[in-house]
């Protein structure tokens, strides 16, 4: 399982003014941003422990904004503003102090956390003279440092004894939360898990939203109904699927009800940030994600001579890496052999293109191809009808299977037959048809 720990971003995009001001956005290295804010708000002659404590606050505040996509979830295209009224004081192109720069280089990939929460803590602070607040007082921290208090003692004085520092966080490019495609019925994966997790929590504050019982990250009928009610409540087009606008509205409401960008946050625990699917698949990995990758690559390789068609199983091995590298090279992706979410999105698009544009000489083959989304009770259409035809061939041979009506509707009878097949072939018995069960049904239909 993959835990979505926050990463320290390589860059940050700053809006040079208040959120709604028509001013320039600038993108700069995260370390330069932190040094700029620290040099704008702090005196370089302050005690070192005081400077470090305050710079930790600056880092954590900025990372909280980025991790929660606070402004992006409101429809803006920046991470933070330069206004101290809203965020932190940033003065574009100003010079910075050498001792502050040195501290930032030492600690930029450390941030503050509270209790068992994993999100960077919202370290509210103020100068302590002109303005006061419930968080850290910058001038007050000078007094504490002069009393001999160390960095952690200063921070705990203001934020509580359960404050700690998360050291040596990974550094990388901050990724947009929205996966880049509309998520709807039959989709699966971490984006679906995130939607379901968020809506389950939002429902505590908005009980009119229907309950979601799924825990496997498949976008089912319950999820459709929950999304529709959310869209109705928040005046969005009621489609039951999640586009970019709905995604970020869910994100914004979730952040708000949990107070993730608040001094007194409910917080995000490790279990809440743990997803079923790994962000990266590499040599030696096993599991259903690996089998899915192999299925789609094999189907593409069958029709594309640029992708070698090699034997694979449920382990991501040397053959997997060879096929993935060929795929990455052809579609202008980083040629690493490690399979990422970026690769997954491209793979799905290529597979879908094959389904839409398959040549006439291979038209008989298209009927056997999985449709690129999960089929389950409530699914309708030509893909359900295709599956039912394969299933019918098996039912005519194996009378222990309840049966099927080839009507293009995934009804109770179809679900019962799917569950019996899953039981007989050592699949999870959930009545849901994914690529592996689809392939098994096609194989069995050919045998009989």
N, C-alpha and C positions, 0 to 999 in steps of 0.2 A: 504494500500500500504506500502511496505517496503522501507525504506531509508537505503542505504548502507553507514552508517557512518564508518569512519576508527576506528579500535580498536587498542589499545596499545597491542603489542604482548607479550606473556609470554616469548618467546625466540627469538633469532636472530641467523642466521648462518653467520659466518664471514669467508671470504676467506683470508688466511694469506699471502697476497701478492697482486700483480697486477692481473687483471682479468684472463689473459692467462697464468700466472705462474703455474707450476705444484707443488702446495704446498697444505698443509693441510687445510681443512675446519673445523671450530669448532662451535658447537652450545652451547650457554650459555644463562642464564637469561638476559632479556633486560636491567634490572637495572644494572647488573654487566657490561654489555657492555658500557652503558652510563657513569658509574663511571670510567671505564678504559680509555675511550676516554678523559673524562674531566680531569683526573689525568695526562694524557699524553700531553695534549695541554694547560692546564691552571695552574697558580700558586695558591696554596691554600691560599696564603697571600693576594690575590687580594680582593678588597671590595666585600661584600656579594652580593650587587645588580648586580655587574659586573659578578660574578660567576653564579648567577641565570640566567641572560640574556644569557650568553654563553651556559649554560647547556640546556636552552630552544632551542637554535639553534641546539645543538647536537641531542636532542630528535627529533625535527621536521625534520632535515635532514635524520636521519635514518628511521623515519616513512614514509617519502616521498619515499625513496627507496623501502621499503617493500610494501606500499600501491599500488604503480605503478608497482610492480614486475619488476623493472628496469633490474635487471640482469637475472631473470628467463625468462623474455620475449626475452632475447638474447640467451637463451639455456643453461645458467649456472644453477647450483643447489645450489646457495647461495644467500643471501640477500644483502650483502655489502662486500667491501674489507677492508683490514686493511691499505691500502695505502692512505696517505693524498693527493697524486697526483690525485686520483680518488674520494676518499671519505673522511674518517676521520682517524686520527692516532689512531691505536689500537695496543697495545703491549701485546701479549699473556702472561698470568701468572704474570703480573706485580702487585705490591702492589698499593693500592689506598689510598687517603687521607680521613681521617675520616670526616672532615667538608664537603668535596665534596660528600661523601657517604650519609651524612645526608640530604643534599639538594636534591640529586637524589631521595631518598626515599620520600621526601615531594612532588616533582613535576613531577615524572616520567610519570604520566598519564594525563599530560597537554601538549598541543602542540600549535604551532603558526599557525594561519590561516590569510588569507588576503582577505579583502572585503567580498563578499558573497560566496567565495569559501569554499568548505568543506574539500578538500584534505590537509593533512599536508603541510605547505608551504616549498618550497625548499630554506632553509635558507643558501644560499652560504655565506661563511665567509673566512677570512684569518688572518694571525697574525698581519698584518699592519706594519711590519718592514721589514722582508725579502721579503714578498710578499704582493701585494695589489690586491683588487678586487672591484667589484661593491657592494658587500654585507658588512656584519659587519666586522670591524677591531677589533681584540681581544685586542690589546694594546690601540686602540682608545676608546674602551668601558671602559677601566680602567680610562682614563682621564675623561670621562663623569660621571662615578660613583664618582670620587673624587670631581667633581663639584656639587654633590648632586642629580644627576639625578636618578630617580627610574627605576625599571626594564623595564616597558613598554615604558618609555621615551627613554631609551637607544635603545630598539628595533625599535621604530618608527623613531629615528634619522637616522637609516640605511635603514630601509625597507619601510618607508612611514607611514602616519598617519592612514591608514586604516588597520593596523596590530592590531590583538587582540589575546588573549589567549583563546583556547577552554579548559575549565576546566573539570576534572573528567570524562575523556573519559572512555568507557568500556574497560576492560582488558580481553584478552582471547587468544586462539590459532589462529594464523594467518592462514587463509585457502588459499589453492591454488585456483587461479581464474578458471582454467580449470576444468570443472565438472567431468572429468574422463571417458567420453564416447564421441563417434563421434556424432556431432549434424548435422542433415540433414533435408531434406524435410519431413514435417509432425510433426516434434518435436515442443514443445512449452515450455514456462517457462522463468525464468529470464536469463538463459544463451543465449537464442535466443534474448531476448530484449537487452542484452549487445552487442551481435554481430551486431544487427541492428542499435543500437545507435552509435556504433563506426564507422560502415561503412558509415552511413549518414554524420558524421563529416569528415571522411577521404575523402569522395567524393568532398568536397569543394576544396581540394588540388589536387585530382585526378578525374576530371570530367568524365573521360571515364567509371568510375564505374557506373552502372545503378542505378536509384533512387529506394528507398524502401519506400512504402507508408504505410505499416502495422504498427499499433501501439499497437497490442494486444499480441505480443510475439509469433506469430506462424510462423514457417519457411516455407514460401510460395515460389512460382516460382520466384518472384522478388528477394527474398533473395538468392535463388540458383544462379541466373544470376549475382547478385552483388558479391557473393563470388567467382564465376568462374573468373570474370574479375580481382578481387583483386589477386587471385592466379596466373593469367596470368601475371599481372604487376610485381609481386614480385617473379616470377620464382619458384612457388610452383606447385605440381601436381594439374592439373585442374580437380577437382572432383565435385565442387559445394557443398560439405559438409565440416564441420570444425572439423579436428582432432587437436591434441595437437599442432602440428607445425603451422597450420594455425591460431589457436586461439591466440598463443603468438605472431605471426607476426602481426595480427590485433591489439593486445594489444600494441605492441611496436610502430607501426605506429601511432596509436591513441594518445598515450602518446607524441610522437614526434610532431605531427601537432598541438596539443593543448599546447605543451611546459609545460606539467605537472611537469616535473623535470627540471624546469628552473626558474631563479629568476624572469623573466618577463613572467609569465605563463598566458595563457588564462583562466586557472582554470576550476574546475568542480563544478557546482552549485548543490544545493539540488535537483532541478527538474531533472537534468541529472543523478543523482544517485538514483532516485526513481524508483522502479520496481513494477509491478502489483502483484507479488506473495510474500507472507510472507516467511521469512526464517524459521520461526518456527510456527507451528499450535498447539494451546493449548486450554484448556477448555473454551468454550464460543465463540470461533471463528466461523465465518460463511463465506459462499461464495463458489465460484466454486472450489477452491483448496480442501475444505473440502469434497465436493461432489465427486471429483475425487478420493480422498483417500478412501472414503467409497466404491466407485465402485470397485476399485482394491482389497481392503481387503475382500469384500463380495465374489468376484469371487474366491479368494484364499481359503477363509474359506469354500466355497462350497465343495472343494476337499481335504481340509487338516483338520483333526479332532483336530489338536493342536491349531488351531485358532478358537475361538468361533464365531459362526455366529449369530449376534445380530441385532435387528432393529436399523436403523440409518436414519437420514434425512440430512438437510443441515447445522446442528449445530454440532460442535465438542463437544459431551457430554460425560457422564460417559461410555456409551456403546462404544464410539469411543476409549476412553482411555483404556478400558479393552481389546479390540481387538488389539490396537497398542502395548500394553505391551506384549501381548502374541506373537505378531509378532517379537518385538524387542528381547524378550528372546530366541525365536527359532533361530534367525539369528545373535546372539551374538552382538547385539547392546546395547547401554546404555538403561536400562529399566526405562524410565522416564514417558512414556505416552504422552510426548510432541513429535510431529512429526517434524523432521528436514529434511534438504536436503540430509543428509547422509541416513536417512531412506527412502526417496523418491527414491534414486538411487537403493537401495537394493530391494525395493518393485517392481520397474519396472523390475529388473532382474529376480526376482522370478516369476512375472506374465508372463514374456516372456518365462521362462523355462516351465511353465505350458502349454502355447500355443504350445510349441515344443514337449512336452513329455506326453501329456494327454493320459490316459489309454483308451483302446478300449471300456470299458463299459461306458465311458463318451464321446465317440467320437461325439455323436449327440449334446452334449452341447457345443463343441468347436466352432461350426458355429455361436453360439450366442455371443461369447466373442469378445469384442472390441480389435482391433489389436495392441493397445499400441502406436498409433501415429495418428495425425489428418489426415483425408481425406479431400481433397479439389480439386478444379479444377486443372487438371494436374496429379492427382494421378492415378496410374495404378496398375493392378495386381489382385491376387486372393482375397485380402481383399476388394477391390472395388467391385469385382463380388459378393462376399458374401453380401455386403451391398445392392447392386442393387437387389438381389433376394428378400430380405426383403421388399425393397421399391416397387418392382413390385407387391407384394401381396397387399400392401396398395393401389396402383394406380388402381388395378382392382376393388377395392371396392369403392374408393373415386375418382370420375372422375373430381374433381376440381383440382387435382394434375396433372401437365403437362404430366407426364409419365416418362419412363425410358427404356433404352436399356441395357440388361444384357450383357455387352461386356468387363467388366473389365477396362473401361476407364471413369474417372470422367469428363464427357463432359458437354457442355452447358445445355443439357436437364436434366442431373442428378442434376446439380447445381440449376436449376430453381425449380425442384421438392423439393430439400432440403430446399430452401428458403420458399416455400409454406408451408412445414411442420413446419418449425421454426415459421413462422407467425401464424399458426393455434394453436401452442402449447406453445406460450409465451416464445420462445427462441429468443436470439439476431439473427436478420436476416442477416447472413453473408455468407451463403452457405458453411460453414465449419462443418464437422462432428467430434465432440468430443465424449467422452465416454457417456455423459448424453444423447445426441441426439441419439447416437447409441442404447442405452438401450431403449429409447422411441420408436424408429422405430421397434425394435425387439418385444416389447410389442404390438404395434399396429398391426403388421403383424400377431401375434398370435390371436388377437381378431377377425380379419376379415377372 
